[in-house]
Every structure is written in structure tokens, then in C-alpha cells.
């Protein structure tokens, strides 16, 4: 097998240079966008007590030595700056953003890299505010990129067009042959029957969320963000993550994901501020992680203390900045828009 030449070789680098120079302009434009809207750029540490507690993410672990080098304690590279940023919200910062390097082990594909850049921001109010921010940001950055269209593997999207806002329930009904997801809530047998009906594989040990995510990935996501951006909203309560449940309708959570050209770009919430409910979800997630992978990550007790002390009603969104650069430049692989890819 022929070994690929190193990325730094001038003839190799020259192919990526135009997209990388555009990346630099888009980074600067992103900072201008948020500064003009009274967001303050902050910078939180990559080393954290807890890397993030999504059950399927694998973190990079390390050890922090004491000054005398006689003892150490475990730390992790964060998978998101979320916990530290929310502590700043509890401290009284109202509108904040950062472009953070984040780390996820075992992830490498055309849209995945073990170290990548996440644009994350928080503001007062509910997730309607971050939906509006993301809509305006895409229009702002597309002007810098010199056109309104994003593309990915033959799918085109006018990122300046009025976005589609569709609930998960409506998306499943439309793109999964009338599947009523909420009617199957928590009932793995019912959802398995529906999955087989529409021709989606069912594994022997699948849980309800495994099936829901597989149908989402195979039938829903490819249909989202073609022609115009799409915001997928109102996830079932079982998929709430760190979002609060919808007031008046606890069957769904105020969670939203942004899709462009069938690619997931961002994940946002009306943030959960109840420390005890957050602890319950964390424990359930780590129990699941331990059952699946034989390991669990520590809970950041300082984060829960900040929630208990009082985090204001707010919303946040985390956007894969490298992916957005890919779509706006027409790049076909995430490494095409990274200055120095991980070897």
C-alpha cells in the first residue's frame, strides 16, 4: 500500500490552502457576529473533572500531577465546554460564546475528527433565541464565503433561506412512513415492530433509544436541510439530554438540532436548571455507559452545585464549526478544513 504524503508538503498543502484561508476569515467573522450582538468571548480549560456524560462518547483521559509530583488525580479532555460555560452563567455572565477545541476518541470519518472546533454559545431565554442566532449566523458567514449555497455529496442548501422548523414527531411521520414515535414511547417492542414495518434493521439487544436513533439516522437525517436549513425540535423526553421538558407537554423536551445538506451541524437546548433532575439523568447515562462499555465517567459535582446555587433560565447551542466550514467551502472531508490534522 502506498503511503500518503504528509499534509505539510507544499504540493499537498496547496490543495487545502484556499479552504483554510476561508476558514480563517469565517473564524474572524464569527467573532464579529457575536460581538455585535453583545456576547462576550470566553475561554475555558480543556482539562476537566468530567469530560461530558453522553453514554456513547469516549473521552481522552490523563493525570494531573501535584506540584511535588508525588500524587495525581484523573482528569479528562472535554468533549464539550458545556459544564464550564454553565458555571459562568451561574456566576452571572448573561451572553457568552467560545470557539473551543474539543476531543472525542474513537471518532474519525469524513465528518468526524478526534480533535475539532466547537462553537458554543449561551443566552437568556428559551431555545427560540439560539435558533434565531444560528439562522442569522449562517447568513452572515455565507456572505463572507461569497455565496448563499452550501453543498455536501450532491445535496445543495441555500443557507440564507427561511429555515424549516419541524418537530421530531412530524419528521418521523413524514419521512418514516407515518411512524408515530411518541405512541411507542419507552416501548421497545412497539418501536421494533414499526422499524421492521419500514425496513429498518432491529438488533436482538436493541433498546428503545437505539432504534429511535437508527431510524433517525437512516430515514430522517438524510432528508433534512436539502434546499433550506432545517431545525429538528421537540425531541421525546427519553432523548432530552441536558434540555428541560416542554412546559405543558412533558412528553417532549426543548431540544433542537440543526441540519444542512443532511449533515447535523448543531445541537441546542432550553437548558435544564434543576440540579436534582440533572443528577438523575447523569446517573442513568453512566449506568447505561457501564452496562454497554464497562466504564463510567465521574459527575462534576461542582457543576451540579452551580446549578443548585442558581443558573438563570437560558438556552445554548453547540455547533460543529469545522463542518460548517466544510459545507460553505464545498470541502468533502473534515481534514480538508483543519490546519494540521491529527496524525
C-alpha positions as CSV (number, residue, x, y, z in Angstrom):
1,X,0.0,0.0,0.0
2,X,1.3,3.4,-1.0
3,X,1.9,5.7,2.0
4,X,0.1,9.1,1.8
5,X,2.5,12.1,1.7
6,X,2.5,14.3,4.8
7,X,-0.1,17.1,4.9
8,X,2.6,19.7,5.3
9,X,4.3,19.0,2.0
10,X,3.8,22.2,-0.1
11,X,2.1,20.4,-3.0
12,X,-0.3,18.6,-0.7
13,X,-1.0,21.7,1.4
14,X,-1.7,23.8,-1.6
15,X,-4.8,21.8,-2.4
16,X,-6.3,22.7,1.1
17,X,-5.0,26.2,1.4
18,X,-7.9,28.1,-0.2
19,X,-10.4,26.4,2.2
20,X,-8.1,27.0,5.2
21,X,-7.7,30.7,4.3
22,X,-11.5,30.9,4.1
23,X,-11.7,29.2,7.5
24,X,-9.6,32.0,9.0
25,X,-12.0,34.6,7.5
26,X,-15.0,32.7,8.8
27,X,-13.5,32.5,12.3
28,X,-13.0,36.2,12.4
29,X,-16.5,36.8,11.0
30,X,-17.9,34.6,13.7
31,X,-16.3,36.6,16.5
32,X,-17.6,39.8,14.9
33,X,-21.1,38.4,14.6
34,X,-21.3,37.6,18.3
35,X,-19.5,40.7,19.5
36,X,-22.0,42.9,17.6
37,X,-24.8,41.0,19.5
38,X,-23.3,41.7,22.9
39,X,-21.9,38.2,23.5
40,X,-18.6,38.1,25.3
41,X,-16.0,35.6,24.1
42,X,-14.7,33.4,26.9
43,X,-12.1,30.7,27.2
44,X,-12.5,27.7,29.5
45,X,-10.0,24.8,30.2
46,X,-9.9,21.7,28.1
47,X,-8.9,19.7,31.2
48,X,-12.0,18.8,33.3
49,X,-13.1,16.6,36.1
50,X,-15.8,15.2,33.9
51,X,-15.5,15.1,30.1
52,X,-19.2,15.1,29.3
53,X,-21.6,12.3,30.1
54,X,-23.2,11.3,26.8
55,X,-23.1,7.5,27.1
56,X,-21.6,6.7,23.7
57,X,-18.8,9.3,23.7
58,X,-15.2,8.1,24.5
59,X,-13.0,10.7,26.2
60,X,-9.2,11.1,26.4
61,X,-8.1,10.5,29.9
62,X,-5.0,11.9,31.6
63,X,-3.4,12.5,35.1
64,X,-2.8,15.9,36.8
65,X,0.3,15.7,39.0
66,X,0.7,17.7,42.1
67,X,3.4,20.3,42.2
68,X,5.7,17.9,44.2
69,X,4.9,15.2,41.6
70,X,4.2,12.7,44.5
71,X,0.5,12.2,43.7
72,X,-2.0,12.7,40.9
73,X,-5.7,12.8,40.1
74,X,-7.5,11.8,37.0
75,X,-8.7,14.5,34.5
76,X,-10.2,14.3,31.0
77,X,-10.1,16.4,27.8
78,X,-13.6,17.8,27.5
79,X,-15.9,16.6,24.8
80,X,-17.7,19.9,25.1
81,X,-17.1,23.1,27.1
82,X,-20.7,22.9,28.4
83,X,-20.1,22.4,32.1
84,X,-17.5,25.1,32.5
85,X,-19.6,27.6,30.4
86,X,-22.7,26.9,32.5
87,X,-20.7,27.6,35.7
88,X,-20.0,31.1,34.2
89,X,-23.7,31.5,33.6
90,X,-24.3,30.7,37.3
91,X,-21.6,33.3,38.1
92,X,-23.6,36.0,36.4
93,X,-22.4,36.1,32.7
94,X,-25.5,36.5,30.6
95,X,-24.4,36.1,26.9
96,X,-21.2,34.1,26.2
97,X,-19.6,32.2,23.4
98,X,-16.4,30.4,22.6
99,X,-14.6,28.6,19.8
100,X,-13.3,25.6,21.7
101,X,-11.1,22.7,20.7
102,X,-12.9,19.6,21.9
103,X,-11.8,15.9,21.9
104,X,-13.6,12.7,21.2
105,X,-11.8,9.4,21.0
106,X,-12.6,6.7,18.5
107,X,-14.2,9.1,16.0
108,X,-12.7,9.5,12.6
109,X,-14.7,9.8,9.3
110,X,-15.4,12.4,6.6
111,X,-17.4,14.5,9.2
112,X,-15.6,13.4,12.4
113,X,-12.1,14.1,13.8
114,X,-10.7,13.2,17.3
115,X,-9.9,16.9,17.9
116,X,-12.2,19.5,16.4
117,X,-13.6,23.0,16.9
118,X,-16.9,23.6,18.6
119,X,-18.7,26.9,18.5
120,X,-20.8,27.1,21.7
121,X,-22.9,30.0,23.0
122,X,-25.5,30.7,25.7
123,X,-28.1,33.5,26.1
124,X,-31.1,34.3,28.2
125,X,-34.5,32.9,27.3
126,X,-35.5,29.6,25.6
127,X,-34.2,27.8,22.5
128,X,-36.1,30.0,20.1
129,X,-33.3,32.5,20.7
130,X,-30.5,30.2,19.7
131,X,-32.5,29.1,16.6
132,X,-32.6,32.7,15.6
133,X,-28.9,33.2,16.3
134,X,-27.9,30.1,14.2
135,X,-30.1,31.3,11.3
136,X,-28.6,34.7,11.3
137,X,-25.0,33.3,11.7
138,X,-25.3,31.1,8.7
139,X,-26.5,34.0,6.5
140,X,-23.7,36.2,7.9
141,X,-21.0,33.6,7.2
142,X,-22.3,32.7,3.8
143,X,-21.8,36.3,2.7
144,X,-18.2,36.1,3.8
145,X,-17.8,32.8,1.9
146,X,-19.1,34.6,-1.2
147,X,-22.3,32.7,-1.8
148,X,-25.5,31.5,-0.2
149,X,-25.2,27.8,-1.1
150,X,-23.7,25.0,0.9
151,X,-23.2,21.6,-0.6
152,X,-22.4,18.1,0.5
153,X,-22.2,15.0,-1.6
154,X,-24.6,16.3,-4.2
155,X,-27.1,17.9,-1.8
156,X,-27.5,21.7,-2.1
157,X,-28.8,24.1,0.5
158,X,-29.4,27.8,0.5
159,X,-28.3,28.7,4.0
160,X,-29.9,32.2,3.7
161,X,-33.3,30.7,3.0
162,X,-36.1,30.7,5.7
163,X,-35.4,27.6,7.7
164,X,-37.8,24.7,8.1
165,X,-38.7,24.1,11.8
166,X,-40.1,20.6,12.2
167,X,-40.8,18.5,15.3
168,X,-39.3,15.1,15.7
169,X,-42.8,13.7,15.7
170,X,-43.7,15.4,12.4
171,X,-40.4,14.4,10.8
172,X,-40.9,10.7,11.7
173,X,-44.5,10.9,10.3
174,X,-43.3,12.5,7.1
175,X,-40.1,10.5,6.4
176,X,-40.7,7.2,8.1
177,X,-44.0,6.1,6.6
178,X,-46.3,7.6,9.2
179,X,-44.3,6.2,12.2
180,X,-45.9,7.6,15.4
181,X,-42.8,7.8,17.6
182,X,-44.4,9.3,20.7
183,X,-47.0,6.5,20.7
184,X,-44.2,4.0,21.1
185,X,-42.5,6.0,23.9
186,X,-40.3,3.7,26.0
187,X,-41.9,0.5,24.5
188,X,-39.1,-1.2,22.6
189,X,-41.3,-4.0,21.2
190,X,-43.7,-1.4,19.7
191,X,-40.9,0.6,18.1
192,X,-39.3,-2.7,16.9
193,X,-42.5,-3.6,15.1
194,X,-42.6,-0.2,13.5
195,X,-38.9,-0.4,12.5
196,X,-39.5,-3.7,10.8
197,X,-42.5,-2.3,9.1
198,X,-40.5,0.4,7.4
199,X,-37.5,-1.9,6.7
200,X,-35.0,-0.7,9.4
201,X,-32.8,-3.3,11.0
202,X,-33.7,-4.5,14.5
203,X,-31.0,-6.0,16.7
204,X,-31.6,-8.6,19.3
205,X,-30.4,-6.4,22.2
206,X,-31.6,-3.0,20.9
207,X,-33.1,-0.6,23.4
208,X,-35.8,1.9,22.5
209,X,-33.3,4.7,22.1
210,X,-31.1,2.5,19.8
211,X,-34.0,2.0,17.4
212,X,-35.1,5.6,17.6
213,X,-31.6,6.8,16.7
214,X,-31.2,4.3,13.9
215,X,-34.4,5.3,12.3
216,X,-33.4,9.0,12.7
217,X,-30.0,8.4,11.1
218,X,-31.3,6.2,8.2
219,X,-34.6,7.8,7.3
220,X,-34.9,11.3,8.8
221,X,-31.5,13.0,8.8
222,X,-30.7,12.5,5.1
223,X,-34.0,14.3,4.2
224,X,-33.3,17.3,6.4
225,X,-31.6,20.5,5.2
226,X,-32.0,20.0,1.5
227,X,-32.8,23.3,-0.2
228,X,-33.0,25.1,3.1
229,X,-31.7,24.6,6.6
230,X,-33.9,22.5,9.0
231,X,-34.2,22.7,12.7
232,X,-35.5,19.5,14.3
233,X,-37.3,20.3,17.5
234,X,-39.3,18.7,20.4
235,X,-37.4,15.5,21.0
236,X,-39.1,12.8,23.0
237,X,-38.4,13.1,26.7
238,X,-36.3,9.9,26.6
239,X,-33.9,11.8,24.3
240,X,-33.8,15.1,26.3
241,X,-30.1,15.0,27.2
242,X,-29.5,18.3,29.1
243,X,-32.7,20.0,27.8
244,X,-35.7,20.9,30.0
245,X,-39.0,19.3,29.3
246,X,-41.5,21.4,27.4
247,X,-43.8,23.3,29.8
248,X,-47.3,21.9,29.5
249,X,-46.1,18.9,27.4
250,X,-43.6,16.8,29.4
251,X,-43.7,14.1,26.7
252,X,-41.2,16.2,24.7
253,X,-38.1,18.2,25.5
254,X,-37.0,21.6,24.3
255,X,-34.1,20.2,22.3
256,X,-33.2,21.3,18.8
257,X,-30.7,20.1,16.1
258,X,-29.7,22.0,13.0
259,X,-29.3,20.2,9.7
260,X,-27.8,21.5,6.4
261,X,-27.5,19.2,3.4
262,X,-28.4,16.2,5.5
263,X,-25.5,16.9,7.9
264,X,-26.1,17.6,11.6
265,X,-24.4,20.9,12.4
266,X,-25.6,21.9,15.8
267,X,-27.4,20.7,19.0
268,X,-29.2,23.1,21.3
269,X,-31.4,23.2,24.4
270,X,-33.6,25.3,26.6
271,X,-31.2,24.4,29.4
272,X,-32.2,22.2,32.3
273,X,-31.6,24.1,35.6
274,X,-32.9,21.6,38.1
275,X,-29.8,20.1,39.8
276,X,-31.6,17.0,41.2
277,X,-33.2,16.1,37.8
278,X,-29.8,16.7,36.1
279,X,-28.1,14.3,38.6
280,X,-30.8,11.7,37.9
281,X,-30.1,11.9,34.2
282,X,-26.4,11.8,34.7
283,X,-26.6,8.7,36.8
284,X,-28.9,7.0,34.3
285,X,-26.5,7.8,31.5
286,X,-23.5,6.5,33.4
287,X,-25.4,3.3,34.3
288,X,-26.0,2.8,30.6
289,X,-22.4,3.5,29.7
290,X,-21.2,1.0,32.3
291,X,-23.6,-1.7,31.0
292,X,-22.5,-1.1,27.4
293,X,-18.8,-0.4,27.7
294,X,-17.8,-1.4,31.2
295,X,-16.8,2.1,32.3
296,X,-18.2,5.3,33.7
297,X,-17.0,8.9,34.0
298,X,-17.2,11.0,37.1
299,X,-20.0,13.5,37.6
300,X,-18.8,17.1,38.0
301,X,-20.2,17.9,41.5
302,X,-19.1,21.5,41.1
303,X,-21.3,21.8,38.1
304,X,-24.3,20.4,40.0
305,X,-23.5,22.8,42.8
306,X,-23.6,25.7,40.4
307,X,-27.0,24.5,39.1
308,X,-28.3,24.3,42.7
309,X,-26.9,27.7,43.5
310,X,-28.9,29.1,40.6
311,X,-28.4,29.1,36.9
312,X,-30.8,31.5,35.1
313,X,-33.3,30.4,32.5
314,X,-31.2,30.2,29.4
315,X,-30.6,28.4,26.1
316,X,-27.4,27.2,24.5
317,X,-26.2,25.7,21.2
318,X,-23.1,23.8,20.2
319,X,-22.2,24.0,16.5
320,X,-19.6,22.0,14.7
321,X,-17.5,24.8,13.3
322,X,-15.4,22.6,11.0
323,X,-18.5,21.0,9.5
324,X,-19.9,24.5,8.7
325,X,-16.7,25.5,7.1
326,X,-16.8,22.3,5.0
327,X,-20.3,23.0,3.8
328,X,-19.6,26.6,2.9
329,X,-16.4,25.8,1.0
330,X,-17.5,22.6,-0.7
331,X,-14.8,20.5,1.0
332,X,-15.5,16.8,1.1
333,X,-13.6,15.8,4.2
334,X,-13.2,17.4,7.6
335,X,-9.4,17.2,7.3
336,X,-9.6,19.5,4.3
337,X,-10.5,22.4,6.6
338,X,-8.2,21.6,9.5
339,X,-4.9,23.4,9.6
340,X,-3.0,20.5,11.0
341,X,-4.9,17.2,11.2
342,X,-4.2,14.7,14.0
343,X,-1.8,12.1,12.7
